[in-house]
Amino acid sequence: MKLGTLPEVAYHGKLDENGMWTSPSGQKMLKKYDDKAGRTAGWKGMVEAKKSGKCKSIGVSNFTIRHLLEIKAMGLDMPTVNQVEMNAFY
């Protein structure tokens, strides 16, 4: 199946109902823990997908300011969007 170029791809992790977050490397962890190595490798893959023409735009979801500064410090393309969840019951 040939998909062509996707308009935008978002890179994100999601907390499950138990407050656990699945890291980009597949490790389940509590929200307070972090996986910088997995996040870095994942973002590099997103940049490569954009450069190879698989998508036109790359973004993130639920990244903190610190996460965005990590990307900037690596000298990589910055996300075009940071989708954040806003929920009155969260």
VENJOKA-V895632 format. One record per residue. N is the residue number from 1. RES is the residue in one letter. PHI is phi in radians with two decimals (* if undefined). PSI is psi in degrees with one decimal (none if undefined). BURIAL is # if it has 9 or more other ideal C-beta (glycine too) atoms within 8 Angstrom, else .. Layout:
n: {N/N}
res: {RES/RES}
phi: {PHI/PHI}
psi: {PSI/PSI}
burial: {BURIAL/BURIAL}
//
This chain:
n: {1/2/3/4/5/6/7/8/9/10/11/12/13/14/15/16/17/18/19/20/21/22/23/24/25/26/27/28/29/30/31/32/33/34/35/36/37/38/39/40/41/42/43/44/45/46/47/48/49/50/51/52/53/54/55/56/57/58/59/60/61/62/63/64/65/66/67/68/69/70/71/72/73/74/75/76/77/78/79/80/81/82/83/84/85/86/87/88/89/90}
res: {M/K/L/G/T/L/P/E/V/A/Y/H/G/K/L/D/E/N/G/M/W/T/S/P/S/G/Q/K/M/L/K/K/Y/D/D/K/A/G/R/T/A/G/W/K/G/M/V/E/A/K/K/S/G/K/C/K/S/I/G/V/S/N/F/T/I/R/H/L/L/E/I/K/A/M/G/L/D/M/P/T/V/N/Q/V/E/M/N/A/F/Y}
phi: {*/-1.81/-1.65/1.39/-1.70/-1.42/-1.17/-2.72/-2.21/-1.95/-1.90/-2.73/-2.11/-2.34/-1.26/-1.58/-1.13/-1.72/1.33/-1.69/-2.06/-1.63/-1.27/-1.01/-1.52/1.57/-1.46/-1.43/-2.62/-1.20/-0.96/-1.28/-1.55/-2.43/-2.38/-1.07/-1.08/-1.16/-1.16/-1.10/-1.09/-1.10/-1.19/-1.05/-1.12/-1.14/-1.09/-1.11/-1.07/-1.18/-1.13/-1.45/1.53/-1.30/-2.57/-1.55/-2.50/-2.21/-2.43/-2.29/-2.39/1.09/-1.44/-1.52/-1.02/-1.04/-1.08/-1.17/-1.18/-1.08/-1.09/-1.06/-1.12/-1.36/1.33/-1.57/-0.97/-1.47/-1.10/-1.45/-2.63/-2.18/-1.36/-2.14/-1.52/-2.11/-2.52/-1.13/-1.83/-1.84}
psi: {129.4/120.4/-24.0/-150.5/128.6/143.8/-41.2/144.4/134.3/141.1/118.2/161.4/157.7/135.3/138.9/-175.6/-15.5/9.1/17.5/146.5/134.5/118.4/165.1/-25.3/3.3/3.5/131.3/133.0/159.2/155.4/-33.4/-15.8/166.7/157.2/74.1/-41.2/-43.8/-40.0/-40.9/-47.9/-41.1/-42.4/-38.2/-37.9/-37.5/-43.0/-41.4/-39.5/-39.5/-46.2/-31.1/-3.1/10.2/-24.0/155.6/-28.9/145.2/140.3/-178.9/169.2/129.9/30.7/142.0/172.3/-41.2/-42.6/-41.8/-37.0/-31.9/-44.1/-45.6/-42.8/-28.1/-11.5/20.5/164.9/137.8/151.4/147.2/-19.2/148.3/99.1/127.3/146.1/128.6/121.3/125.3/-20.4/12.1/none}
burial: {./././././#/./#/#/#/#/#/#/././././././#/#/#/#/#/././././#/./././././#/././#/#/#/#/#/#/#/./#/#/./#/#/././././#/./#/#/#/#/#/#/#/./././#/#/./#/#/#/./././#/././#/./#/#/#/././././././.}
//
